Amino acid sequence: MDASDQGCRLLGAQRSLHGLLGGGAMADVVLWRRKEVAGWSLAAVAASWVLFYCLPGYTLLSFVSSVLMIVLVVLFVWAKAARLLNRPPPPVPLIKISEDSMSKAAAAVGNILHKALQGFENIAHGKDSSLFYKMVSVLLLISIVGRVTDLITLVYACLVLALTIPALVDKYEENIAKFLNQASANIQACGQAWKAYKSKIKN
């Protein structure tokens, strides 16, 4: 059986990890099935972190504006020179967004906002205790992480983890599952031994 067709034993799912990640081009990149794209993506993330975080004087806004300015100057000069020399203008693709796709995107964003506001209303009225505990746990975790690092480093770290951890899990899933099962068995054995020791002391 192909690795892409096997169920994800580690997560206890019948679908493969590739299927759990959506099964498209993004899943191929995350699982390093398209090694060139994944490698270039990881290199771009590392290079951008070094450029914007380690080197002084560079920010994302200044870098993007400088690149756009250079592109616009090159295209403008190219178009003017092409008009004077009777050459074809620069091949700039015209991107048109249809109203249907815009309405679908707006509906998707509206649906997400509606669910978020509905969850906030349920928490505020004390209707959903489990959601309240989940949100408090997530916000507490974000607060703890925010004290340790800043947002830019956290985003870059999450991108690096997203490009490495799923691929390692997909490649070494059987070994990781065996290790976790062994660790779980050891923890259960220690718990049983502790319970037997406590009962022995009480008797």
URBELPE-V718116 format. One record per pair of residues at least 6 apart in sequence whose ideal C-beta (glycine too) atoms are under 6 Angstrom apart, sorted by the first residue. I is the first residue (numbers start at 1). GAP is how many residues later the second one is. Records with the same first field share a line. If there is no record, write none. Layout:
I=GAP + GAP
This chain:
4=12 + 14
6=10
7=7
8=8 + 9
9=168
10=163 + 166 + 167
17=153
18=9 + 13
21=6 + 9
28=6
29=8 + 9
30=136
31=135 + 136 + 139
32=6 + 135
42=121
45=114
49=107
51=7
52=6 + 8
53=99
75=15
78=12
79=10 + 11
82=7
119=12
122=6
123=8 + 9
